[in-house]
Every structure is written in structure tokens, then in C-alpha cells.
Amino acid sequence: MDPVTAWMVAIIGLVITVVLSAALVRRWNRENRRRYLERASSKFFEINRKPRH
């Protein structure tokens, strides 16, 4: 595999990883917003780690 192909594969893999991570975090935020209304955040991309107490 030549260096250009290796870089293209690495960049495509990175883009796919970022897109899937963003989709999962948005899904988790949506589920947590339904379960824990008092802990919900209005930010677009955030995992809320506040304690429940």
C-alpha cells in the first residue's frame, strides 16, 4: 500500500469514527433527557455527568 492510500484510509476511518461518536452521544443525551429531566442540558454535544444526589 502506498503512502497516499494509507493516508486516505486513515482519514476516512477518522471521519467515520467521529460521525458515529457524535451520533451515539446525541442518542445518549436524548435518552438521558427523557429519563432525568432535572439533569438535562441544553448544549448540543455534552454528556452530563452530574451526580444524581
N, C-alpha and C positions, 0 to 999 in steps of 0.2 A: 504494500500500500504506500503510495507516495505521500509526502507531507501535506499537500493541498487536500487530498481526500481525507486524511486523518483529521485535519482541522475542520473540514466541513462536517464530518461525522460528529466530532466533539461539540461543535456549535449547535447542530441540530439536536443532539442529546440534551444539551443545556437548556435550549428553548422548550423542549418537551417537558423537562423536569420542572421548569419554572411555571409553565401553564398548568400542569397537573397539581402542583403545590398550591397555586392560587385558587384553583377550583376546590380543592379539599378544604382549605382554610375558610373560604366563603361558605361552603356547606356546613362545616362545624359551627361557624358563627350563626348561621341561620337556625340550626338545631338548638344551640345554646340559648339563643334569643327566645325561642319558644318555651324552653324548659325553665329558664331563670330570667324572668323579666326584670328583676331588680338589678341584675348584674350586666344587662345588655349594654353594649357600647354603640355609639353612633358612627364610629370610624369604619372605613371601608375594609381595611385589611388589618385585623387585630385578633389575637387570641386572648381572651380575657382570663387572667389568672388570679383574680382577687379571691381571697378565701371566702367560704360560704358563711362564716360566723359573723 
